[in-house]
Amino acid sequence: MPHPVRPNASPISPDSQTTSSDEHPKIPPPAGTYIVQVPKEQVYRYPPPENARRYDNYNRKKTHPCRQCCCCICCLIIFLITLFVLLIVAAFTCVLIFRPEKPKYELNSIAVKEMNLTSSLSVISPEIDISVKANNGNEKIGIYYDTDSSVEIFYRNVSLCNGALPVFYQPPNNVTVFQTVLKGNGIELAGSDRRALVKAVAKRSVPLRLAVIAQLKLKVVRLKIRVGLGCDLTVDELTAQARIVHKECRRAYFTGGFWVRDYLFGHF
């Protein structure tokens, strides 16, 4: 059965549906306010001006390990150079303050005992006493004569006797005369050397060679010095009354890993 049609009714149009759905429209945001969504990777890659400095500092921290090693090596080299310069300055300062001088030595006398060349025995056991004058001209530096020293006398290439220097302390501005006893035991001379030595005694011109190694230590700067001394001597006889008629000596210092030669004549 068909429905009755009201006379005042009208059909529903699409426009009427749209009007009914827009009865509660969305409220737009206030003027001057914006919401921008930017991906995270773009924020780090293209920072805004107010974050540019922070971005630069962040990138600087991301240095390569090789660059860090190079920086460490450079710092170490700079430190070593600075330390070396400071050591040189300190050394020159000590030199200017203390004004160190080399000690001077002079061989005063020599006495030969038990040198019997007329005996039928083929071996000799000589004993030689030497007297040395040590002059420490430093005004502020004392010198310790340490152990491990050696003194030896040769005829040609044959060692006749040996000994050691005394252990003592020499104060500044001091002159000390010390004696050292050198002994030899069972020294055998070749026939040619023995005959040459007898002829030298007859001519009252016996050549000998003195070799000394001394261990010194300076009191103020605690510097250890090894002194090498060499003297070519000529004595008139091989007795206790022997007299030195000629001497030519050389001196060398060993410090800091190298020898420094100092040739002197008449002193050692």
C-alpha positions in Angstrom: 0.0 0.0 0.0 1.6 3.3 -1.0 2.5 5.9 1.6 0.6 9.1 1.5 2.5 12.1 0.3 2.4 15.1 2.4 1.8 18.2 0.3 4.4 20.5 2.1 7.2 18.0 2.0 10.2 18.5 -0.3 12.9 16.1 -1.4 16.3 16.1 0.4 19.0 17.6 -1.7 22.8 17.0 -1.4 23.3 20.7 -0.6 21.2 20.3 2.5 23.4 17.4 3.7 26.5 19.4 3.4 25.0 22.3 5.2 24.0 20.0 8.1 27.6 18.6 8.4 29.2 22.0 8.5 27.2 23.2 11.5 30.3 22.8 13.7 33.3 24.0 11.5 37.0 23.7 12.7 38.5 26.7 14.5 41.6 28.0 12.6 44.8 28.6 14.7 45.4 32.2 15.9 47.2 34.5 13.6 51.1 34.5 13.9 51.4 30.9 15.1 52.8 28.3 12.8 53.6 24.6 13.3 56.4 23.3 11.0 57.4 19.6 11.0 61.0 19.0 9.7 62.7 15.6 9.5 65.3 15.0 12.2 68.2 14.4 9.7 67.5 17.7 8.0 67.7 19.5 11.4 71.3 18.2 12.0 72.3 18.7 8.4 70.9 22.2 7.9 70.7 23.8 11.3 69.0 27.2 11.8 71.3 30.2 12.4 70.8 30.2 16.1 72.2 26.6 16.3 75.0 27.0 13.7 77.7 27.4 16.4 76.5 24.4 18.3 76.5 22.4 15.1 80.1 23.4 14.3 81.3 22.4 17.7 79.6 19.1 17.4 81.3 18.4 14.1 84.7 19.4 15.5 84.5 16.8 18.2 84.1 14.1 15.6 87.8 14.0 14.7 89.6 11.1 13.1 91.8 8.9 15.4 94.8 9.5 13.2 94.4 13.3 13.8 94.3 12.6 17.5 97.6 10.6 17.3 99.2 13.4 15.3 98.2 15.9 17.9 99.6 13.7 20.7 102.9 13.3 18.8 103.2 17.0 18.2 102.5 17.7 21.9 105.2 15.2 22.9 107.7 16.7 20.5 107.0 20.2 21.8 107.4 19.0 25.4 110.7 17.3 24.6 112.1 20.4 22.8 111.0 22.6 25.7 112.6 20.3 28.2 115.8 20.3 26.2 115.9 24.0 26.1 115.3 24.3 29.8 118.1 21.9 30.5 120.5 23.9 28.3 119.4 27.1 30.1 119.9 25.5 33.5 123.4 24.3 32.5 124.4 27.7 31.3 123.1 29.2 34.5 125.2 26.8 36.5 128.2 27.7 34.5 127.7 31.4 35.0 127.1 31.0 38.7 129.8 28.5 39.6 132.3 29.1 36.8 133.8 25.6 36.8 137.5 25.2 36.0 139.4 22.0 35.1 141.6 20.7 37.9 145.3 20.8 37.1 147.8 18.1 37.9 151.6 17.9 38.0 153.9 15.0 38.5 156.3 16.0 41.2 158.6 13.0 41.6 159.1 9.3 41.0 161.0 6.8 43.0 161.9 3.3 41.6 162.6 0.4 43.8 163.4 -3.3 43.3 164.5 -2.8 39.7 167.5 -5.2 39.6 168.5 -5.7 36.0 171.8 -7.3 36.8 170.2 -10.3 38.4 170.3 -13.7 36.7 166.5 -14.0 37.2 164.4 -13.5 34.1 161.6 -11.8 36.0 161.5 -8.6 38.0 159.0 -7.2 40.7 159.5 -3.4 40.6 157.9 -0.9 43.0 157.5 2.7 41.9 156.3 5.5 44.1 154.9 8.6 42.4 154.0 12.0 43.9 151.3 14.1 42.2 150.2 17.6 42.9 146.4 18.3 42.3 145.3 21.9 42.1 141.6 22.6 42.4 141.2 26.3 41.3 137.4 26.3 41.6 136.1 28.8 44.1 132.7 27.1 44.8 133.2 23.5 43.7 134.8 20.7 45.6 136.0 17.5 44.0 135.6 13.9 45.2 138.2 11.4 44.0 136.2 8.2 43.8 137.1 4.6 43.6 137.6 2.6 40.3 140.8 4.6 39.4 143.9 3.0 38.0 147.5 4.0 37.6 150.0 2.1 35.4 153.6 2.5 34.2 154.9 1.0 31.0 158.3 0.4 29.4 157.6 0.2 25.7 154.5 -2.0 25.7 155.3 -3.9 28.9 153.4 -3.0 32.0 156.0 -2.7 34.9 153.6 -2.0 37.8 150.1 -0.7 38.6 148.1 0.7 41.4 145.2 3.1 42.2 144.7 6.7 43.3 143.7 7.4 46.9 140.1 8.2 47.7 139.7 11.7 49.2 137.8 15.0 49.0 139.5 18.1 47.8 137.8 21.4 48.8 137.6 24.5 46.6 140.8 26.6 46.1 143.0 23.8 47.4 146.3 22.2 46.4 146.8 18.6 47.5 149.9 16.5 47.1 149.3 12.8 47.3 151.5 9.7 46.8 150.6 6.5 45.1 152.5 3.2 45.3 152.6 1.1 42.2 153.7 -2.6 42.4 154.5 -5.2 39.9 154.9 -9.0 40.5 156.7 -11.4 38.3 157.2 -9.1 35.3 159.1 -10.9 32.5 160.9 -8.9 30.0 161.9 -10.1 26.6 165.6 -10.4 25.9 165.5 -7.4 23.5 163.5 -5.3 25.9 165.9 -6.1 28.8 169.0 -5.3 26.8 167.4 -2.0 25.6 166.5 -1.1 29.2 170.1 -1.7 30.4 171.5 0.5 27.7 169.0 3.2 28.6 170.1 3.1 32.2 173.7 3.4 31.1 172.8 6.5 29.0 170.9 7.9 32.0 167.8 8.3 29.8 165.1 5.8 30.5 161.8 6.3 28.7 158.6 5.4 30.6 154.9 5.9 30.0 152.4 6.8 32.7 148.7 6.1 32.2 146.1 7.2 34.8 142.3 6.9 34.8 140.6 8.9 37.6 137.0 9.0 38.6 135.9 12.5 39.8 132.7 13.8 41.1 131.9 17.5 41.5 130.2 18.3 44.8 127.8 21.0 43.8 126.4 19.9 40.5 126.8 16.1 41.2 128.5 15.6 37.9 130.7 12.6 37.4 133.8 13.0 35.2 136.2 10.4 34.1 139.7 11.9 33.5 142.2 10.1 31.3 145.9 11.1 31.8 148.9 10.1 29.8 152.5 11.1 30.3 155.7 10.2 28.4 158.5 10.4 30.9 162.2 10.2 30.8 164.1 9.5 34.0 167.9 9.5 34.6 168.0 6.3 36.6 165.9 3.5 38.0 166.5 4.1 41.7 164.8 5.8 44.6 166.7 9.0 43.7 165.4 9.0 40.1 164.9 12.5 38.6 162.5 13.4 35.8 164.4 15.0 33.0 161.6 15.3 30.5 157.8 14.9 30.5 155.2 15.4 27.8 151.6 14.8 29.0 148.1 14.7 27.6 144.8 15.0 29.4 141.2 14.0 28.4 137.8 14.3 30.0 135.0 11.8 29.6 131.6 13.3 30.4 128.1 13.2 28.8 129.0 10.1 26.7 132.1 11.5 24.9 135.8 12.2 25.4 137.1 15.8 25.3 140.8 15.9 24.7 142.9 18.6 26.3 146.6 18.5 25.3 149.0 20.0 27.8 152.8 20.1 28.0 154.4 19.7 31.3 151.2 19.0 33.1 148.6 16.2 33.1 
